[in-house]
Amino acid sequence: MKSGKLHAFTAAAIALVVALIMVVGCAETPKTIQFAPTVAAPPTGDLIDSRFAATATVLANGQVLIAGGVASEGSNSAAAELYDPATGGFTRTGSLSTGRAYHTATLLKDGRVLIAGGLGIDGQPVTVSELYDPGTGKFATTGNMLQARYDFTASLLRNGKVLIAGGNTSTIISANLDTAELYDPAAGTFSAAGNVTRYYDPSIDKFYYQGKMIAARAGHSATVLTDGNVLIAGGADHATAEVYDPSSGKMLPTGPMNSLRKEHRATLLPNGSVLITGGVDSTGQVLATAELYNPATRKFTLTTVAFPAGGTNLNEGRSQHVAALLPNGQVLIAGGTGPKSTSRSGELYDPARGSFTCIGGNGTAFGMPCAPSMNEYRSYAMYALLPNGEVLIAGGYNFHTGPAHNLAAAQGTLGGASVPFSVLWSAEVYNPASGNFISTVSIAHAHFGNSPQ
């Protein structure tokens, strides 16, 4: 089967399975599960709740808040938990006021975490936002966004406000948004941002303000540059990019990128440039290309062009993957959805040479460019750079058209072909010193014995 047709099959199967999950989740009256405080139990080395399309936020104390996401029970979860790098264990914390997935989580300057938007428990975009207080371990509602949205971006600005940009407002049709807004932690409110225009609504006889971007986009990236501006790139089915300038409050054109891409990743490098990796194009093809954005020239350049002597593309096409800047300046690229299936491999980007190298060597013996170095096939996982320089990779889903690594939740049939699909409980940590991915279960076992449950 050709790559394009196989990826189309994979994408269709994912869409079918996720649709089935949402149907199951909406079959009964939606309920938000609140987890009452209980006597503390020993941490578990696996996630307490399986999930993907959730968020991972490193708190001021070094712990990682995991919140929401699509859960295996077929609903968007309100559950939240904490990962402690010191023990490798996960423990329960307060629950969200509403279940949500495809939302954002932003660490504010005062240590609280803003949870905004996403798809609610009924599968529809929401405006409700809330704040997590690490001191109390509880969530409390704050101001609502001006517009319901999911698959958008949230960026912490130098002035402490949060820029909300783009997203989608429908799960039935493509309804990408060209609007933006700002959250003010001091007031607990959202206001129009970007190119703001005053409008009049005769149905309610009131004026209102709406902030516009240059282009509508969802599944895009947003990167806070060293000068405090925000690069917003890709999304939808175009290669355009724009820069938000907090000093003027305006969206300014820049770029464009060399490739149409969404569900890609953007990483700010130590030299101030931005590495753009992977994603999918307008036809659904998974991309292996990478490019660099230079804020000084406001241009994107393919890594193969920027480094003609040794620059390379990714060894494998990936979307919805991990892309984390390591303390040594390299970028960890891991997992994601590939042209044929979910990936279990990782690679490192070297900014000095503009090249990508497989972790664990090449995978010719396995029929893939990179050897399977991760513990699990996973896409759309939560990930976070830990204070010790390691990278936590948790949850996600396994959609693997070959022999499934985890058959626990295998389900669905499409065109007579069995399609394993698992929402994952597992988590792993990448250790840059050893170059290995280590299961959090083994880390927790080292602290709590053979039964950390």
N, C-alpha and C positions, 0 to 999 in steps of 0.2 A: 504494500500500500504506500502511495506517495505521502511525503511528510505533510503537505497541505491538507490532503484529505483526512489523514489520521488526526491532525490537530483539530480539524473541524469536528471530527467524531468525538474527540476528547472534550472540546468545549461544549458540544451539544449535550454530552453525557453529564458533565458537571452541572450545566444549567438545569437538566432534568432532575438530577438528584437534589440539588438545592431547592428547586421548585417543590419536589415531593416533601422535603423537610419542612418548608414553609406551610404547605397544605396541612401536614400533620399537626404542626404547631398551631394552626388557626382552626382546627376542627372543633376544639372546645373553647369555652369562654376564656379569653386570655387572663392570666393571673400573674401577678408579680410576687415571687417568693421572697419573703424577708427572713433572713437567717438570724434567729434570736441568739444573743450571747450565751455561750456555754463554757463549761470548764475547759481550759486549754488542753488540746490533745497533742501528742507528739507530732512534729511535722512529718509530712509524707514526701517521698522523693519524686513522686509524680504529681502533676496537677490534680487538684481536688476535683475539678470539673473539666471535662474535655471541651475544647473550644477552638474556633478560628474566627478571623475578622474581629478579634478583640484588640486591646491595647496593652502595652507594657511601658511603665513609667518608672524611672529610677528616682526614688525619693531622696531627701537630704540625708537620711540616715543610712543610705546605701541599699536598703531593701527595694524590691521591685513590685509595684502595684500592677496586678493583672486584673482587668475589668471587662465584663460583658462578653460579647461575641456570640457566634452561632454555636449552640450546644447540641450534643448528640441526641438529646431527648426531643429535638425538633422544634425548638423555640429560641428566640433571642434572649440570652441569659441576663439576669440581674445580679448574678453572683460575682464576687470579687475575692481575691486572695493575694497573699504576700509571699514573695520568694526571698529567702534570706541567704545571701552568698556565703555567710559564715558557717552555715549548717547544710546547705544544699536542699533545704526543706521548704515546703509550701504550707502555709496556715491560712485559715479563713479570716477574713476581715468583714467589715460591714457591707451590706448589700446596696446596690444602686436603687434609686427610687423607682426606676423603670428598666425593664430589660431592653437591651439595645445591642446592635452590631453595626460594623462599618462606620463607627463613630470616631471621634478623636479624643485624645487625652493630652493635656498640656501642663507641665510643671510650672506653676507661677512663682514669682520671686519671693513670696512669703511662705513657700513650702507646700501650699495646697495644690490640688490637681483639678483643673477644669475638665469635666467630661461634657462633651457637646454633641448634639445631633445624633445621627445614625438612623437605623431602622428599628422601630419599636417592636413590642411583642406581637402586634398585629401585622407586622411586615411592612408597615408604612413609615415614611420619613417623619421625624419628630422635630419639634423646636425646643423641647425641654432640655435644660442643661443643669448640671449639678456640680458641687465641689466636694472633693474628698479631703478630710482633715486628718493627717497622719497622727496628730496628737490624740484624737478621740477614736480614730479608726472608723469614722462614720461619714456617710454622704448626706449632703443637704442641698436642696434645690436652690438655684439662683435664677437670674433673669433668663427669659426665653429668647432664642434667636429670632431674628426678624423673619426668617424664612426656613421652613423645614428642609433638611438636606441630609444626604449621606454620601460616602465616597468623596469627601471634600478634604481640604487641608486646614490645619491650624498652626500658626507660627507665633512664638513668643517674641515680641518686639523689645527693643532696649528700654522703652518707656514703661514696660510692664504690661502693656495691653496685648491682646491676642488677635491676630488677623485671621479671620475665617474667609476662605475663598473657594468659589465654585461648588462642585458637587452635582448630585443628581436629585431630582425631586419626584421621580416616578419609578416604580419597579415593573411597570407594564410596557412602557415605551421609553426610548432614549429622550430624556428631558434634561439635558445638561444645563447648568446654571452659569450665567455671566455676572452674578452678583457677589458682593463682598460686604463684610461687616466687621466691626471691632468690638471685642469684649473688654470692658473696663472693670478690673477687679475691685477698685475702690468704690464704685457705684453699684457693681453687680448687674450691669445692664449692657445690652448690645445696641450699637448704632451703625448707621450706614457708613461704608468705607469705599475708597477708590474714587472713581469719577462720579461724585454725588450730584443727583438732580432732584429738584423738588417737583412732586406730582400732586394732582388733585383728584380725589375719588368722589365723584358726584353721588354715588350710591349711599355714602355715609356722610357726605358734605364735610370732608376733612382733607387737609394737606398732609403729605408724608414724604419722606426722603428715601431714596434708593441709591445704593452705591453700585457702580458697574465696573466690570473688568473689560479688557479689550476684546476678549473672546470667551465664549462659553466652554467650560471644560469640567471633566470628572475623571477620576483615576489619574490625575496629574501629580506633579511633585511641587513642593514649595521648600525653598532652602534659604535660611537667613544668612546673608553674605557678611563678610568681615566689616563692611561699612554700615551694616544695619539694615540695608535694603533687603527685599525678599524676591528671589528669583522664582517665578511660577512658570513651569514648563510642561508642554504636552497635554495629554488628556484628550478625551473625545477622539476625533479622527483627523487631527491636524498636527503640524510640527511647530506651531507658533509658540512664542514665549513672551513673557512680559515681566516687568520689575515694578514692585510696589515700593514707593518712596515714602517712608513715614513722615519725613519733614514737610512734604507738600501734600501728602495724602493722596497722591495721584498714582495711576497705573501707567507705566511708560513702556512702549514697544522695545523689544530687543530680539536677538537671534535672527532667523529661526534655527531650530535644530536641523540636523541633516536627515533625520528619519522621523516619520510619523510614529508616535508611540504613546501608549498609556499602560498603567500598571507596571511602570518601570520604577527604578530607584535612583535617588539623587543623593550624593554624599559630598559634603564640604571638605576639601582637602586642606592640609596645613598651609599650602601656598596661596590659599584664597580662591582657587578655581573649584569648579563643581564637576564631579564625575557622574555622568548619566549612564546607567547600565540597563540593558535588556528591555523588557516590555513586550507588548504586542502591537502590530500595525493595524491599519484599517480593515485588512482582510482576515485578521485573527491569527496571522503568522507570528510565532514567537521569535524574538530578535536576539541575536548574539552580538550585535554591534554595540559599541560604547563610544561616548563622545565627551569632550571637555568644554565647559563654559568658562571663558575668560572675562571677568568683570571689567577689566581695563579696556578691552577691545569690543566688549558686548557681543562676542561671536562664539559659536559652537564649532569645534573641530573634532573630527573623528580621531580616535586614539591612534589608528593606523597612519593617519596623515600627520598628526602632531609629533609622532615619534617615527619617522620614516625608516630609521635604522633597526628598530626592534619593537615598535608598537604593535599590539595585536588586538583582535576582538576577544570576547569571552570564548572560552573553550566550548561552552554549551549555551544555547539559547535559553533564557529564563525570564519569567515574569512572576510578580508577587513573591519575590525572593528576599533573602536577607542581604543587606549591604551596610556593614558597620565599619567605621573608621577605628583602626587599632592604634594603640599608643605609639607604635613604631612608624606610623604614617601610612602603612599599607591598609588596604580595604578588604575585609572578608566578604566574599560573595558566596552564598550557600543556599541550597535547596531551591524551591520555586517550582513553577510549572514549566516543563520543557516542551519541545515539539512533539514528543511522543507520550510522555507521562510525567508524573511527579518526580522530582530529582532527589537523590540521596548523596549528592556530591558537593564539594566546595572548591573554591579557588581563591587565590590572592592577587590583588592588583598592586603592582609596584609603580608608584608615581614617578620614580626616577627614570624608569625605562618605558613606561606606558604599556606594560605587558601584563597578561594574566597567566598564572601558573596553577595547575591542578594540585590540590592538596591530596597527598597520598599517591601521586603519580598519575600517569595516563591510564585510561580504562579500556584499552584495545581488547584486552582479554574478556571484558564484560560487555562489549558491543557499544560502549559509550566513550566519549572523549576523555572523561575524568573517572577515576576509580571511585566507587561508592564509599566515601570516608565518613559520612554521618551515621548516626545510629538509626535514623528513621527517614523514610521518604516523607517529605513535608513541604507544603506550600501554604502561603498566607499565614505563616507562623508569627507569633509575637517575638520580638527580639530587643535586647537592650545591652549597651556596653556597661559592664559592672565596674565598680570603683577599682578593682584589682587588675583591670585590663582584659579580663575574659569577657566573652559574649554569651549571654543567656539566649537560647532559642527554645521556645516553648509552644506546645500545641500545634495548631495548623490542621490541614487535612492531607490525607494520603489518597491520591487518585492515580492508581498505577495499573496500566494495561497489561503488564507482565505479571509474574508471580507476585502476589501481594505480600509485603513485609508484615502487615498486620491485617489479619482477616476478621478481627473481632466484630467489626461493624460492616462487613462486606454486604452490599445490597444493590439491587437494581439490575435490570437487563435492558439492553438497547440493541435492537437489530439482531437478537439471538446471541450477542456476545456478553459474557459476564463482566461487569465493571465493578471491581472492588472500590469502595469508598469508605474511608474511616475518618471520623473526627477524633483527633488525638488527645490523649491524656499525657503522653510522655514529654520530657524536656531534656535538653542536653546543653552542655557548656563547651564552647571552643576555647582551648588553652593555647595562646600564641607561642608560649615557650616550648611546648611539646609538639605543637602542630596537630593535636588530636582533639576529637570531639568526645566528651565524657558524659555519660548518662548521669543525670542528677540523682537517680536512685543509688548509684554507687557512691556518690558523694555523701548522700544522707546516711547510707549504711555505715560509712566510715565514722560518722558522728553518733549514730543512735543504735548501732548493731545491725543485725540482719533483718530486723522487722521494724522499720521506722513508721509503719502504718499506725 
